[in-house]
Amino acid sequence: MEYEEHQKHEILARMLCYLVLPFLSFLFIAIIAILIYTLS
């Protein structure tokens, strides 16, 4: 039972990573683009 809960948590964490990492990289690129756009 306890192991199952841990496994579920691990799957959730992995899903969160897969969702958050592309979003963060997109956000990072967007911020850089905005900075370049405002500076030029």
PDB file of N, CA, C and O in Angstrom, chain B, residues numbered from 101:
ATOM      1  N   MET B 101       0.837  -1.200   0.000  1.00  0.00           N
ATOM      2  CA  MET B 101       0.000   0.000   0.000  1.00  0.00           C
ATOM      3  C   MET B 101       0.880   1.261   0.000  1.00  0.00           C
ATOM      4  O   MET B 101       0.702   2.160  -0.822  1.00  0.00           O
ATOM      5  N   GLU B 102       1.833   1.302   0.943  1.00  0.00           N
ATOM      6  CA  GLU B 102       2.707   2.459   1.042  1.00  0.00           C
ATOM      7  C   GLU B 102       3.563   2.598  -0.220  1.00  0.00           C
ATOM      8  O   GLU B 102       3.806   3.704  -0.704  1.00  0.00           O
ATOM      9  N   TYR B 103       4.010   1.463  -0.736  1.00  0.00           N
ATOM     10  CA  TYR B 103       4.843   1.473  -1.938  1.00  0.00           C
ATOM     11  C   TYR B 103       4.046   1.984  -3.133  1.00  0.00           C
ATOM     12  O   TYR B 103       4.560   2.714  -3.980  1.00  0.00           O
ATOM     13  N   GLU B 104       2.772   1.578  -3.179  1.00  0.00           N
ATOM     14  CA  GLU B 104       1.909   1.999  -4.272  1.00  0.00           C
ATOM     15  C   GLU B 104       1.740   3.522  -4.257  1.00  0.00           C
ATOM     16  O   GLU B 104       1.784   4.174  -5.300  1.00  0.00           O
ATOM     17  N   GLU B 105       1.547   4.068  -3.064  1.00  0.00           N
ATOM     18  CA  GLU B 105       1.397   5.515  -2.922  1.00  0.00           C
ATOM     19  C   GLU B 105       2.659   6.232  -3.405  1.00  0.00           C
ATOM     20  O   GLU B 105       2.586   7.255  -4.086  1.00  0.00           O
ATOM     21  N   HIS B 106       3.801   5.684  -3.042  1.00  0.00           N
ATOM     22  CA  HIS B 106       5.070   6.278  -3.450  1.00  0.00           C
ATOM     23  C   HIS B 106       5.205   6.249  -4.967  1.00  0.00           C
ATOM     24  O   HIS B 106       5.668   7.212  -5.577  1.00  0.00           O
ATOM     25  N   GLN B 107       4.798   5.136  -5.567  1.00  0.00           N
ATOM     26  CA  GLN B 107       4.883   4.983  -7.014  1.00  0.00           C
ATOM     27  C   GLN B 107       3.971   6.006  -7.693  1.00  0.00           C
ATOM     28  O   GLN B 107       4.343   6.618  -8.694  1.00  0.00           O
ATOM     29  N   LYS B 108       2.775   6.180  -7.136  1.00  0.00           N
ATOM     30  CA  LYS B 108       1.824   7.138  -7.691  1.00  0.00           C
ATOM     31  C   LYS B 108       2.424   8.541  -7.638  1.00  0.00           C
ATOM     32  O   LYS B 108       2.325   9.310  -8.594  1.00  0.00           O
ATOM     33  N   HIS B 109       3.043   8.857  -6.512  1.00  0.00           N
ATOM     34  CA  HIS B 109       3.660  10.169  -6.331  1.00  0.00           C
ATOM     35  C   HIS B 109       4.786  10.371  -7.347  1.00  0.00           C
ATOM     36  O   HIS B 109       4.956  11.463  -7.888  1.00  0.00           O
ATOM     37  N   GLU B 110       5.545   9.314  -7.595  1.00  0.00           N
ATOM     38  CA  GLU B 110       6.653   9.384  -8.542  1.00  0.00           C
ATOM     39  C   GLU B 110       6.137   9.663  -9.950  1.00  0.00           C
ATOM     40  O   GLU B 110       6.714  10.462 -10.687  1.00  0.00           O
ATOM     41  N   ILE B 111       5.040   8.991 -10.316  1.00  0.00           N
ATOM     42  CA  ILE B 111       4.436   9.184 -11.638  1.00  0.00           C
ATOM     43  C   ILE B 111       3.933  10.623 -11.769  1.00  0.00           C
ATOM     44  O   ILE B 111       4.104  11.255 -12.812  1.00  0.00           O
ATOM     45  N   LEU B 112       3.313  11.133 -10.708  1.00  0.00           N
ATOM     46  CA  LEU B 112       2.816  12.516 -10.725  1.00  0.00           C
ATOM     47  C   LEU B 112       3.968  13.497 -10.887  1.00  0.00           C
ATOM     48  O   LEU B 112       3.872  14.461 -11.647  1.00  0.00           O
ATOM     49  N   ALA B 113       5.061  13.244 -10.166  1.00  0.00           N
ATOM     50  CA  ALA B 113       6.225  14.119 -10.242  1.00  0.00           C
ATOM     51  C   ALA B 113       6.812  14.102 -11.652  1.00  0.00           C
ATOM     52  O   ALA B 113       7.223  15.139 -12.173  1.00  0.00           O
ATOM     53  N   ARG B 114       6.847  12.924 -12.260  1.00  0.00           N
ATOM     54  CA  ARG B 114       7.382  12.792 -13.613  1.00  0.00           C
ATOM     55  C   ARG B 114       6.499  13.542 -14.611  1.00  0.00           C
ATOM     56  O   ARG B 114       6.998  14.232 -15.501  1.00  0.00           O
ATOM     57  N   MET B 115       5.184  13.399 -14.451  1.00  0.00           N
ATOM     58  CA  MET B 115       4.243  14.095 -15.326  1.00  0.00           C
ATOM     59  C   MET B 115       4.411  15.602 -15.180  1.00  0.00           C
ATOM     60  O   MET B 115       4.383  16.340 -16.165  1.00  0.00           O
ATOM     61  N   LEU B 116       4.585  16.051 -13.933  1.00  0.00           N
ATOM     62  CA  LEU B 116       4.768  17.469 -13.654  1.00  0.00           C
ATOM     63  C   LEU B 116       6.027  17.980 -14.354  1.00  0.00           C
ATOM     64  O   LEU B 116       6.034  19.071 -14.923  1.00  0.00           O
ATOM     65  N   CYS B 117       7.084  17.182 -14.306  1.00  0.00           N
ATOM     66  CA  CYS B 117       8.336  17.558 -14.966  1.00  0.00           C
ATOM     67  C   CYS B 117       8.121  17.687 -16.466  1.00  0.00           C
ATOM     68  O   CYS B 117       8.569  18.655 -17.080  1.00  0.00           O
ATOM     69  N   TYR B 118       7.435  16.712 -17.060  1.00  0.00           N
ATOM     70  CA  TYR B 118       7.198  16.739 -18.500  1.00  0.00           C
ATOM     71  C   TYR B 118       6.337  17.925 -18.906  1.00  0.00           C
ATOM     72  O   TYR B 118       6.483  18.441 -20.014  1.00  0.00           O
ATOM     73  N   LEU B 119       5.440  18.367 -18.024  1.00  0.00           N
ATOM     74  CA  LEU B 119       4.574  19.507 -18.340  1.00  0.00           C
ATOM     75  C   LEU B 119       5.271  20.833 -18.079  1.00  0.00           C
ATOM     76  O   LEU B 119       5.142  21.780 -18.855  1.00  0.00           O
ATOM     77  N   VAL B 120       6.017  20.890 -16.967  1.00  0.00           N
ATOM     78  CA  VAL B 120       6.606  22.157 -16.530  1.00  0.00           C
ATOM     79  C   VAL B 120       7.851  22.526 -17.335  1.00  0.00           C
ATOM     80  O   VAL B 120       8.042  23.697 -17.664  1.00  0.00           O
ATOM     81  N   LEU B 121       8.696  21.551 -17.657  1.00  0.00           N
ATOM     82  CA  LEU B 121       9.947  21.862 -18.344  1.00  0.00           C
ATOM     83  C   LEU B 121       9.738  22.545 -19.697  1.00  0.00           C
ATOM     84  O   LEU B 121      10.388  23.557 -19.957  1.00  0.00           O
ATOM     85  N   PRO B 122       8.859  22.038 -20.571  1.00  0.00           N
ATOM     86  CA  PRO B 122       8.625  22.741 -21.843  1.00  0.00           C
ATOM     87  C   PRO B 122       8.044  24.134 -21.625  1.00  0.00           C
ATOM     88  O   PRO B 122       8.378  25.077 -22.343  1.00  0.00           O
ATOM     89  N   PHE B 123       7.163  24.253 -20.616  1.00  0.00           N
ATOM     90  CA  PHE B 123       6.552  25.550 -20.314  1.00  0.00           C
ATOM     91  C   PHE B 123       7.609  26.547 -19.858  1.00  0.00           C
ATOM     92  O   PHE B 123       7.596  27.706 -20.272  1.00  0.00           O
ATOM     93  N   LEU B 124       8.529  26.093 -18.999  1.00  0.00           N
ATOM     94  CA  LEU B 124       9.584  26.973 -18.496  1.00  0.00           C
ATOM     95  C   LEU B 124      10.526  27.394 -19.617  1.00  0.00           C
ATOM     96  O   LEU B 124      10.929  28.555 -19.689  1.00  0.00           O
ATOM     97  N   SER B 125      10.877  26.459 -20.487  1.00  0.00           N
ATOM     98  CA  SER B 125      11.772  26.786 -21.594  1.00  0.00           C
ATOM     99  C   SER B 125      11.091  27.765 -22.552  1.00  0.00           C
ATOM    100  O   SER B 125      11.729  28.681 -23.072  1.00  0.00           O
ATOM    101  N   PHE B 126       9.787  27.562 -22.782  1.00  0.00           N
ATOM    102  CA  PHE B 126       9.023  28.478 -23.638  1.00  0.00           C
ATOM    103  C   PHE B 126       8.984  29.870 -23.017  1.00  0.00           C
ATOM    104  O   PHE B 126       9.154  30.875 -23.708  1.00  0.00           O
ATOM    105  N   LEU B 127       8.758  29.916 -21.701  1.00  0.00           N
ATOM    106  CA  LEU B 127       8.705  31.181 -20.971  1.00  0.00           C
ATOM    107  C   LEU B 127      10.056  31.893 -21.070  1.00  0.00           C
ATOM    108  O   LEU B 127      10.117  33.105 -21.279  1.00  0.00           O
ATOM    109  N   PHE B 128      11.127  31.130 -20.916  1.00  0.00           N
ATOM    110  CA  PHE B 128      12.483  31.671 -20.983  1.00  0.00           C
ATOM    111  C   PHE B 128      12.746  32.289 -22.352  1.00  0.00           C
ATOM    112  O   PHE B 128      13.271  33.398 -22.446  1.00  0.00           O
ATOM    113  N   ILE B 129      12.383  31.569 -23.413  1.00  0.00           N
ATOM    114  CA  ILE B 129      12.567  32.060 -24.783  1.00  0.00           C
ATOM    115  C   ILE B 129      11.728  33.313 -25.011  1.00  0.00           C
ATOM    116  O   ILE B 129      12.180  34.267 -25.643  1.00  0.00           O
ATOM    117  N   ALA B 130      10.496  33.300 -24.489  1.00  0.00           N
ATOM    118  CA  ALA B 130       9.603  34.451 -24.651  1.00  0.00           C
ATOM    119  C   ALA B 130      10.188  35.692 -23.978  1.00  0.00           C
ATOM    120  O   ALA B 130      10.147  36.784 -24.544  1.00  0.00           O
ATOM    121  N   ILE B 131      10.729  35.527 -22.778  1.00  0.00           N
ATOM    122  CA  ILE B 131      11.321  36.655 -22.050  1.00  0.00           C
ATOM    123  C   ILE B 131      12.518  37.212 -22.818  1.00  0.00           C
ATOM    124  O   ILE B 131      12.675  38.428 -22.922  1.00  0.00           O
ATOM    125  N   ILE B 132      13.353  36.339 -23.352  1.00  0.00           N
ATOM    126  CA  ILE B 132      14.515  36.775 -24.129  1.00  0.00           C
ATOM    127  C   ILE B 132      14.054  37.523 -25.378  1.00  0.00           C
ATOM    128  O   ILE B 132      14.620  38.559 -25.727  1.00  0.00           O
ATOM    129  N   ALA B 133      13.027  36.999 -26.049  1.00  0.00           N
ATOM    130  CA  ALA B 133      12.498  37.643 -27.253  1.00  0.00           C
ATOM    131  C   ALA B 133      11.957  39.033 -26.927  1.00  0.00           C
ATOM    132  O   ALA B 133      12.185  39.982 -27.676  1.00  0.00           O
ATOM    133  N   ILE B 134      11.247  39.150 -25.818  1.00  0.00           N
ATOM    134  CA  ILE B 134      10.695  40.448 -25.404  1.00  0.00           C
ATOM    135  C   ILE B 134      11.827  41.427 -25.092  1.00  0.00           C
ATOM    136  O   ILE B 134      11.765  42.599 -25.465  1.00  0.00           O
ATOM    137  N   LEU B 135      12.861  40.936 -24.405  1.00  0.00           N
ATOM    138  CA  LEU B 135      14.002  41.796 -24.076  1.00  0.00           C
ATOM    139  C   LEU B 135      14.686  42.297 -25.343  1.00  0.00           C
ATOM    140  O   LEU B 135      15.006  43.481 -25.450  1.00  0.00           O
ATOM    141  N   ILE B 136      14.911  41.409 -26.293  1.00  0.00           N
ATOM    142  CA  ILE B 136      15.551  41.783 -27.555  1.00  0.00           C
ATOM    143  C   ILE B 136      14.672  42.783 -28.306  1.00  0.00           C
ATOM    144  O   ILE B 136      15.166  43.754 -28.879  1.00  0.00           O
ATOM    145  N   TYR B 137      13.371  42.532 -28.293  1.00  0.00           N
ATOM    146  CA  TYR B 137      12.424  43.401 -29.002  1.00  0.00           C
ATOM    147  C   TYR B 137      12.392  44.802 -28.394  1.00  0.00           C
ATOM    148  O   TYR B 137      12.330  45.794 -29.119  1.00  0.00           O
ATOM    149  N   THR B 138      12.435  44.881 -27.061  1.00  0.00           N
ATOM    150  CA  THR B 138      12.361  46.186 -26.398  1.00  0.00           C
ATOM    151  C   THR B 138      13.688  46.932 -26.494  1.00  0.00           C
ATOM    152  O   THR B 138      13.700  48.163 -26.533  1.00  0.00           O
ATOM    153  N   LEU B 139      14.804  46.209 -26.532  1.00  0.00           N
ATOM    154  CA  LEU B 139      16.115  46.854 -26.584  1.00  0.00           C
ATOM    155  C   LEU B 139      16.436  47.367 -27.982  1.00  0.00           C
ATOM    156  O   LEU B 139      17.085  48.403 -28.128  1.00  0.00           O
ATOM    157  N   SER B 140      15.994  46.661 -28.998  1.00  0.00           N
ATOM    158  CA  SER B 140      16.323  47.050 -30.369  1.00  0.00           C
ATOM    159  C   SER B 140      15.429  48.176 -30.880  1.00  0.00           C
ATOM    160  O   SER B 140      15.581  48.615 -32.020  1.00  0.00           O
TER     161      SER B 140
END
